[in-house]
Amino acid sequence: MGPNPVWQAEALSEVMSLGAGMRVLDMGCGTALSSIFLAREFGVEVWATDLWVKPDENLRRVREAGVEQLVHPVYAEAHALPFAEGFFDALVSIGAYHYFGTDDLYLGYYSRFVKPGGQIGIVQPGLVEEYEALPPPHLAPYWKWDFCAWHSAGWWRRHWEKTGLVTVEVADRLPEGWRDWLQWNEACDQDGGLPAQEEAQMLRVDGGQTLGLTRVVARRKD
């Protein structure tokens, strides 16, 4: 579900302060691979929350990974989260936040669930910069309407900072992130997936001019 979530989770962990015993919300976790990675690598307790993948499917993977005590699969919609305010030490979202977080008001809702001083981090497909018109001509044959939710690191910085609720600590592009994204699609293409073939070709044509992986980390103000 999107570029390799473990690679993205690793990149996010490089710029977040994660430690054993912390409570982490993994929002839009998909198949919970990012949740399993964070639990294994850092000993954090993760609430693996998704709308598209059922909890029983993720629980099976969690058990196979041996982290049942640390990863809790949850079925929830991003605007109706079943958690207490200030419950989490950190919020992460891998390849999913753009599906719900481009709304000007969403961060005001979402940030309630992390403690004051806690971090909020995302990694996802994004743009090198904002463009007057999308798609660029060379990407027109591959462009899907929902790609309109992809934005640059600078856009996300402004989008979050204008709320006054957080301090943005990191807003950047992953070095060579588009190559990681391409490599993942090429691997998926081996299973015969047409969407992976089309996306891989789009990334080859673009060569990192327009597309990449965007990383943003902020801290909730007290």
Secondary structure, DSSP 8 states (H G I E B T S, - for coil): --S-HHHHHHHHHTTS---TT-EEEEET-TTSHHHHHHHHHH--EEEEEESSS-HHHHHHHHHHTT-TTTEEEEE--TTS--S-TT-EEEEEEES-GGGTTTSTTHHHHHGGGEEEEEEEEEEEEEESS--SSSS-GGGGGG--GGGGG---HHHHHHHHHTTTSEEEEEEEE-TTHHHHHHHHHHHHHTTT-HHHHHHHHHHHHHTTSSEEEEEEEEEE--
